[in-house]
Amino acid sequence: MRLFRGLLLAAALIAPAVQAAQQTIRIGYQKSSTLLMLAKQQGTLEQALASHNIRVKWHEFSSGLPLLEALNLNNIDISADVADTVPVFIQAAGGELIWFAREAPSPRAQAIVVAANSPLRRIQDLKGRKIAVTKAAGSYYLLIAALKQAGLSFSDITPAWLTPADGRAALESGSVDAWVTWEPFVTSARIQQHVRILTDGEGLADYQRYYLASRAWGKDNPQVLAIVWQTLRQEADWIKQNPHQAAKLLAPLWGNLAPDIVEQANARRSYQVEPVTRESLKEQQSIADAFFDARLLPRRIDTRAVEIWYPAP
């Protein structure tokens, strides 16, 4: 009996120590964070990390800027993919982040849309109009680039800073003249609201998506970044090989969209996970310069002066 009680006491003492040793990784994501949403839905990342005594805590954000702001404040450890425009705001604010993966360009995955009966036919027609756009999102730069190509400036339009859900509602109610957004919102609006696309990002904005981590956390946990990197690659391969099944999994997570809408939206994304390189950050400089010239950034930045984590060869 004494031996049995001794074993119980030992177990009681050891259990808290084991529990304390377990690490938690906090991951922030958006609804458009397809690969990590699939990993979350299928439990693949949890499974990969469980053998290392690491559990995952998920935090959803409405868009990329508040997501990276939370990352910069160390409220989360890893950010799921955000549009290429978002990190320049955090870098300009002195944020300390690590870039550890990117999705290759998907220029057709964002667009400027108008109502089906809108008289607007060209980008030039946007002059003097009110346009719904999400601040710091990839579509933000698309709007600037499209206006510039049309001989207009940002001051020629009136921005309505709205989340995707509010932007869609504003266009439907007629309180804005156009809406700049990204997938899956473009395809769902095109099919459900019958919006017209004035232009997508082809030839205007590459629309790369980047995965980042807190610098302090990333330096202490390179092995965890390697596991996340490998999981992203696996999910990218899986979605390309199983587009119908992926659409069925994502449809209820994307506001119960029809699976065929989700599949069409996914077809406009590259889902090609690659290492971040200085060369791949080239368009970042164009984005940062355009935002500074538009007085959207407080200072000029060198977008290549960032810390990059590289996967082992």
C-alpha positions as CSV (number, residue, x, y, z in Angstrom):
1,M,0.0,0.0,0.0
2,R,2.8,2.4,0.9
3,L,4.5,1.6,-2.4
4,F,1.2,2.2,-4.3
5,R,0.7,5.6,-2.5
6,G,4.3,6.4,-3.3
7,L,3.8,5.8,-7.0
8,L,0.7,8.0,-6.9
9,L,2.6,10.8,-5.3
10,A,5.4,10.5,-7.7
11,A,3.0,10.6,-10.6
12,A,1.2,13.6,-9.2
13,L,4.6,15.4,-8.9
14,I,5.8,14.4,-12.4
15,A,2.5,15.2,-14.3
16,P,2.7,19.0,-13.8
17,A,6.4,19.0,-14.9
18,V,5.5,17.1,-18.1
19,Q,2.6,19.4,-18.7
20,A,4.8,22.5,-18.2
21,A,7.3,21.1,-20.6
22,Q,4.7,21.1,-23.4
23,Q,5.1,24.0,-25.8
24,T,2.3,25.9,-27.4
25,I,2.6,27.5,-30.8
26,R,0.1,30.3,-31.5
27,I,-0.8,30.7,-35.2
28,G,-2.8,33.5,-36.7
29,Y,-4.7,33.1,-39.9
30,Q,-7.4,34.6,-42.1
31,K,-10.2,32.9,-44.1
32,S,-8.0,33.2,-47.2
33,S,-5.1,31.3,-45.5
34,T,-6.0,28.2,-47.5
35,L,-3.1,25.9,-46.8
36,L,-3.0,26.4,-43.0
37,M,-6.8,26.2,-42.9
38,L,-6.6,22.8,-44.6
39,A,-3.9,21.8,-42.2
40,K,-6.1,22.9,-39.3
41,Q,-9.2,21.2,-40.7
42,Q,-7.3,17.9,-41.3
43,G,-5.2,18.1,-38.2
44,T,-2.0,17.5,-40.2
45,L,0.0,20.2,-38.4
46,E,-1.1,19.1,-34.9
47,Q,-0.1,15.5,-35.8
48,A,3.3,16.7,-37.1
49,L,4.0,18.7,-33.9
50,A,2.5,16.3,-31.4
51,S,5.5,14.0,-31.4
52,H,7.6,17.1,-30.4
53,N,5.2,17.7,-27.5
54,I,3.9,20.9,-29.1
55,R,0.3,21.9,-29.3
56,V,-1.3,24.4,-31.6
57,K,-3.5,27.3,-30.7
58,W,-5.3,29.0,-33.6
59,H,-6.3,32.7,-33.8
60,E,-8.5,34.0,-36.6
61,F,-8.2,37.6,-38.0
62,S,-10.3,39.5,-40.4
63,S,-7.5,40.6,-42.6
64,G,-3.7,40.7,-42.9
65,L,-2.8,44.0,-41.1
66,P,-4.3,43.2,-37.7
67,L,-2.8,39.7,-38.1
68,L,0.8,41.0,-38.5
69,E,0.2,43.7,-35.8
70,A,-0.6,40.9,-33.4
71,L,2.5,39.1,-34.6
72,N,4.7,42.1,-34.0
73,L,3.3,42.5,-30.5
74,N,4.1,38.8,-29.8
75,N,0.5,38.0,-29.3
76,I,1.0,35.1,-31.8
77,D,4.1,33.3,-32.9
78,I,3.5,32.5,-36.6
79,S,1.4,34.3,-39.2
80,A,-0.3,32.3,-42.0
81,D,0.0,33.8,-45.4
82,V,-0.6,37.6,-45.9
83,A,-0.6,39.6,-49.1
84,D,2.7,41.1,-50.1
85,T,1.6,44.6,-49.3
86,V,1.0,43.9,-45.6
87,P,4.5,43.4,-44.3
88,V,5.7,46.8,-45.6
89,F,3.5,48.6,-43.1
90,I,4.9,46.5,-40.2
91,Q,8.5,47.0,-41.4
92,A,7.9,50.8,-41.7
93,A,6.7,50.7,-38.1
94,G,9.9,49.0,-37.0
95,G,8.5,45.5,-36.7
96,E,10.9,42.7,-36.1
97,L,9.8,39.6,-38.1
98,I,11.2,36.6,-39.8
99,W,10.1,35.7,-43.3
100,F,10.0,31.9,-43.7
101,A,7.9,31.0,-46.8
102,R,6.0,32.4,-49.7
103,E,3.4,31.5,-52.3
104,A,4.5,32.2,-55.8
105,P,2.6,35.0,-57.7
106,S,-1.2,34.7,-58.2
107,P,-2.0,38.0,-60.1
108,R,-5.5,36.8,-61.1
109,A,-6.5,36.1,-57.5
110,Q,-7.4,39.7,-56.9
111,A,-9.5,42.2,-58.9
112,I,-11.4,45.4,-59.0
113,V,-15.1,44.7,-59.5
114,V,-18.3,46.7,-60.1
115,A,-22.0,45.9,-60.1
116,A,-23.3,44.2,-63.2
117,N,-25.4,47.3,-64.2
118,S,-22.6,49.8,-63.4
119,P,-21.8,52.4,-66.0
120,L,-18.1,52.1,-65.2
121,R,-16.3,50.3,-68.0
122,R,-12.6,51.3,-67.6
123,I,-10.3,52.1,-64.8
124,Q,-10.4,55.8,-66.0
125,D,-14.1,55.8,-65.0
126,L,-13.1,55.4,-61.4
127,K,-12.1,59.0,-61.2
128,G,-14.2,60.8,-58.5
129,R,-15.8,57.5,-57.4
130,K,-16.0,55.8,-54.0
131,I,-14.1,52.5,-53.8
132,A,-14.2,49.9,-51.1
133,V,-10.8,48.6,-50.3
134,T,-9.2,46.8,-47.3
135,K,-6.3,48.8,-45.9
136,A,-2.9,47.2,-46.4
137,A,-4.3,44.2,-48.3
138,G,-2.8,43.1,-51.6
139,S,-5.8,44.7,-53.4
140,Y,-4.7,48.0,-51.9
141,Y,-1.6,48.0,-54.1
142,L,-3.6,46.7,-57.1
143,L,-5.8,49.7,-56.9
144,I,-2.8,52.1,-56.8
145,A,-1.1,50.3,-59.7
146,A,-4.3,50.3,-61.8
147,L,-5.0,53.9,-61.1
148,K,-1.4,54.8,-62.1
149,Q,-1.6,52.9,-65.3
150,A,-4.8,54.7,-66.2
151,G,-3.1,58.1,-65.5
152,L,-4.9,58.6,-62.2
153,S,-3.6,58.9,-58.6
154,F,-5.0,57.7,-55.3
155,S,-6.3,61.2,-54.6
156,D,-8.6,60.9,-57.6
157,I,-10.8,58.4,-55.8
158,T,-12.4,58.3,-52.4
159,P,-11.4,55.1,-50.5
160,A,-13.9,53.4,-48.2
161,W,-11.7,51.3,-45.8
162,L,-13.8,48.2,-45.4
163,T,-13.2,44.5,-44.6
164,P,-14.1,42.1,-47.4
165,A,-17.5,41.3,-45.9
166,D,-18.4,45.0,-45.5
167,G,-17.0,45.8,-48.9
168,R,-19.2,43.2,-50.6
169,A,-22.3,44.5,-48.7
170,A,-21.4,48.1,-49.6
171,L,-21.2,47.3,-53.3
172,E,-24.4,45.4,-53.2
173,S,-26.2,48.3,-51.5
174,G,-24.7,50.8,-53.9
175,S,-23.0,52.8,-51.2
176,V,-19.7,52.4,-53.1
177,D,-19.0,52.4,-56.9
178,A,-16.4,49.6,-57.0
179,W,-14.8,47.1,-54.7
180,V,-11.2,45.8,-54.7
181,T,-10.8,42.3,-53.2
182,W,-9.2,38.9,-53.4
183,E,-10.1,35.3,-53.6
184,P,-12.4,33.6,-52.7
185,F,-14.4,36.9,-52.5
186,V,-13.8,37.7,-56.2
187,T,-15.3,34.5,-57.5
188,S,-18.2,34.3,-55.0
189,A,-19.2,37.9,-55.9
190,R,-18.8,37.2,-59.6
191,I,-21.1,34.1,-59.4
192,Q,-23.5,35.2,-56.6
193,Q,-23.8,38.9,-57.3
194,H,-22.9,38.8,-61.0
195,V,-20.3,41.6,-60.5
196,R,-18.1,42.6,-63.5
197,I,-14.3,42.5,-63.3
198,L,-12.8,45.8,-64.4
199,T,-9.3,44.4,-64.1
200,D,-7.4,41.7,-62.2
201,G,-3.8,41.9,-61.2
202,E,-2.3,40.5,-64.4
203,G,0.5,42.9,-65.5
204,L,-0.2,45.2,-62.5
205,A,0.5,43.3,-59.2
206,D,2.1,39.9,-58.7
207,Y,0.2,39.2,-55.5
208,Q,2.6,37.0,-53.7
209,R,1.7,35.8,-50.2
210,Y,4.2,35.5,-47.4
211,Y,4.4,33.6,-44.1
212,L,6.1,35.3,-41.2
213,A,7.1,34.6,-37.6
214,S,8.0,36.7,-34.6
215,R,11.8,37.3,-34.8
216,A,12.4,36.4,-31.2
217,W,10.3,33.3,-31.4
218,G,11.6,32.2,-34.8
219,K,15.2,32.4,-33.6
220,D,14.4,30.1,-30.7
221,N,12.3,27.6,-32.7
222,P,13.9,27.0,-36.1
223,Q,13.0,23.3,-35.8
224,V,9.3,24.2,-35.5
225,L,9.5,26.5,-38.5
226,A,10.9,23.5,-40.4
227,I,7.9,21.4,-39.5
228,V,5.5,24.2,-40.5
229,W,7.4,24.6,-43.8
230,Q,7.1,20.9,-44.6
231,T,3.4,20.9,-43.7
232,L,2.7,23.8,-46.0
233,R,4.5,22.0,-48.9
234,Q,2.5,18.9,-48.2
235,E,-0.8,20.8,-48.1
236,A,0.1,22.6,-51.4
237,D,0.7,19.3,-53.1
238,W,-2.5,17.9,-51.7
239,I,-4.8,20.7,-52.8
240,K,-3.4,20.5,-56.4
241,Q,-4.0,16.8,-56.5
242,N,-7.4,16.9,-54.8
243,P,-9.1,20.1,-55.9
244,H,-12.7,18.8,-55.5
245,Q,-12.1,17.3,-52.0
246,A,-10.2,20.5,-50.9
247,A,-13.2,22.6,-52.1
248,K,-15.6,20.5,-50.0
249,L,-13.5,20.9,-46.9
250,L,-13.1,24.7,-47.4
251,A,-16.7,25.5,-48.5
252,P,-18.2,25.5,-44.9
253,L,-15.2,27.5,-43.6
254,W,-15.7,30.1,-46.2
255,G,-19.2,31.1,-45.3
256,N,-20.9,27.9,-46.7
257,L,-19.9,28.8,-50.3
258,A,-20.8,26.3,-52.9
259,P,-17.8,23.9,-53.5
260,D,-17.7,24.8,-57.2
261,I,-17.2,28.4,-56.3
262,V,-14.4,27.5,-53.9
263,E,-12.8,25.3,-56.6
264,Q,-12.9,28.1,-59.1
265,A,-11.4,30.5,-56.6
266,N,-8.6,28.1,-55.8
267,A,-7.8,27.8,-59.4
268,R,-6.7,31.4,-59.4
269,R,-4.1,30.9,-56.6
270,S,-0.7,29.3,-57.3
271,Y,-0.4,27.4,-54.0
272,Q,3.2,27.0,-54.9
273,V,5.2,27.2,-51.6
274,E,8.8,28.4,-52.1
275,P,11.6,29.7,-49.9
276,V,11.8,33.5,-49.6
277,T,14.7,35.1,-51.4
278,R,16.0,38.6,-51.7
279,E,15.1,38.5,-55.4
280,S,11.5,37.5,-54.6
281,L,11.2,40.6,-52.5
282,K,11.8,42.8,-55.5
283,E,8.2,43.8,-56.0
284,Q,8.0,44.6,-52.3
285,Q,10.2,47.6,-53.0
286,S,7.9,48.8,-55.7
287,I,4.9,48.4,-53.3
288,A,6.8,50.2,-50.5
289,D,7.8,53.1,-52.8
290,A,4.3,53.5,-54.1
291,F,2.8,53.6,-50.6
292,F,5.4,56.1,-49.5
293,D,4.7,58.3,-52.5
294,A,1.0,58.1,-51.7
295,R,1.8,59.1,-48.1
296,L,0.6,55.8,-46.8
297,L,4.0,55.0,-45.2
298,P,5.8,57.2,-42.6
299,R,9.2,56.6,-44.1
300,R,11.0,54.9,-47.0
301,I,12.2,51.4,-46.3
302,D,14.5,48.8,-47.9
303,T,12.3,45.8,-48.2
304,R,15.2,43.5,-48.6
305,A,16.6,44.5,-45.2
306,V,14.7,41.8,-43.4
307,E,15.5,38.5,-41.7
308,I,14.9,35.3,-43.8
309,W,14.7,31.7,-42.6
310,Y,15.8,29.2,-45.2
311,P,14.8,25.6,-45.2
312,A,17.6,23.0,-45.0
313,P,18.5,21.7,-48.5
